[in-house]
Amino acid sequence: MSCCIASAEELQAQLVEVQRALADSRQALAAKQSALIEAERLLQVESEAHDSLRQCISVANALIIGVDRHGLISHWNKKAEEVFGSSADSALRRPLADFLERSDRAALAELQEIG
């Protein structure tokens, strides 16, 4: 029967080991929580910067058009609406080529090839 009963020293050693593992786990959790808090802060900063840039583009007194790698319009500011006579809602996700003269479409195609 004594083979299945741990001594007080063995139990104490196991307890110390479990407590050490628990402390390590708590420390690792605290580090992950800190990293998560920092990531959330950085996301907020990025979001604020994005909003600020979007606002600047929107009210700029210059024609600003964003185009993705497929040639589709991703941004269309107020000046673009004035110049092309098309709202942002109707321009977004359309090919930029739809708004260009035929001669300018070749230059656009070359730019897209360059990447």
C-alpha positions as CSV (number, residue, x, y, z in Angstrom):
1,M,0.0,0.0,0.0
2,S,2.9,2.3,0.6
3,C,3.8,2.3,-3.1
4,C,0.8,4.4,-3.9
5,I,1.1,7.0,-1.1
6,A,3.4,10.0,-1.7
7,S,5.5,11.3,1.1
8,A,5.1,14.8,2.5
9,E,8.4,15.8,0.8
10,E,7.2,14.5,-2.6
11,L,3.8,16.3,-2.2
12,Q,5.7,19.5,-1.2
13,A,7.9,19.2,-4.3
14,Q,4.9,18.7,-6.6
15,L,3.2,21.7,-5.0
16,V,6.2,23.8,-5.6
17,E,6.4,22.6,-9.2
18,V,2.7,23.4,-9.8
19,Q,3.1,26.8,-8.2
20,R,6.1,27.6,-10.4
21,A,4.2,26.5,-13.5
22,L,1.2,28.7,-12.5
23,A,3.5,31.7,-11.9
24,D,5.1,31.2,-15.4
25,S,1.6,30.9,-16.9
26,R,0.5,34.1,-15.2
27,Q,3.6,35.9,-16.5
28,A,3.0,34.7,-20.0
29,L,-0.7,35.8,-19.8
30,A,0.3,39.2,-18.6
31,A,2.7,39.6,-21.5
32,K,0.1,38.6,-24.0
33,Q,-2.4,41.0,-22.4
34,S,0.1,43.8,-22.7
35,A,0.7,42.9,-26.4
36,L,-3.0,42.8,-27.0
37,I,-3.5,46.3,-25.4
38,E,-0.7,47.7,-27.5
39,A,-2.1,46.1,-30.7
40,E,-5.5,47.6,-29.9
41,R,-3.9,51.0,-29.4
42,L,-2.0,50.8,-32.7
43,L,-5.2,49.9,-34.5
44,Q,-6.9,52.9,-33.0
45,V,-4.1,55.2,-34.1
46,E,-4.2,53.7,-37.6
47,S,-7.9,54.1,-37.8
48,E,-7.6,57.8,-36.8
49,A,-4.9,58.4,-39.3
50,H,-6.9,56.7,-42.0
51,D,-10.0,58.8,-41.2
52,S,-7.9,62.0,-41.2
53,L,-6.3,61.2,-44.6
54,R,-9.7,60.3,-46.0
55,Q,-11.1,63.6,-44.8
56,C,-8.1,65.5,-46.4
57,I,-8.6,63.7,-49.7
58,S,-12.3,64.3,-49.6
59,V,-12.0,68.1,-49.3
60,A,-8.8,68.7,-51.2
61,N,-9.0,71.3,-54.0
62,A,-7.3,68.8,-56.3
63,L,-8.6,65.9,-58.2
64,I,-7.7,62.8,-56.3
65,I,-8.6,59.3,-57.6
66,G,-7.4,56.1,-56.0
67,V,-7.1,53.0,-58.2
68,D,-6.4,49.5,-57.1
69,R,-4.0,47.1,-58.8
70,H,-6.8,45.9,-61.1
71,G,-7.5,49.4,-62.4
72,L,-10.7,49.8,-60.4
73,I,-11.5,53.1,-58.7
74,S,-11.2,52.9,-54.9
75,H,-11.3,56.6,-54.0
76,W,-13.0,59.5,-55.7
77,N,-13.0,62.9,-54.1
78,K,-15.3,65.9,-54.5
79,K,-13.0,67.5,-57.2
80,A,-13.2,64.3,-59.2
81,E,-17.0,64.5,-59.0
82,E,-16.8,68.1,-60.3
83,V,-14.3,67.4,-63.1
84,F,-15.9,64.1,-64.4
85,G,-19.5,64.9,-63.4
86,S,-19.9,61.6,-61.7
87,S,-20.6,60.9,-58.1
88,A,-18.3,58.8,-56.0
89,D,-21.0,56.2,-55.6
90,S,-21.3,55.8,-59.4
91,A,-17.5,55.8,-59.9
92,L,-16.3,53.5,-57.2
93,R,-15.4,49.9,-58.3
94,R,-15.6,50.9,-61.9
95,P,-12.5,50.8,-64.2
96,L,-10.6,54.1,-64.3
97,A,-10.4,53.6,-68.1
98,D,-14.2,54.3,-68.3
99,F,-13.4,57.9,-67.5
100,L,-10.4,58.4,-69.7
101,E,-10.0,59.4,-73.3
102,R,-9.0,56.6,-75.6
103,S,-5.4,58.1,-76.0
104,D,-5.0,58.1,-72.2
105,R,-6.2,54.5,-71.8
106,A,-2.9,53.3,-73.4
107,A,-0.9,55.2,-70.9
108,L,-3.0,53.7,-68.1
109,A,-2.4,50.2,-69.5
110,E,1.4,50.8,-69.5
111,L,1.3,52.0,-65.9
112,Q,-0.6,49.0,-64.9
113,E,1.9,46.7,-66.6
114,I,4.7,48.4,-64.6
115,G,2.8,47.6,-61.5
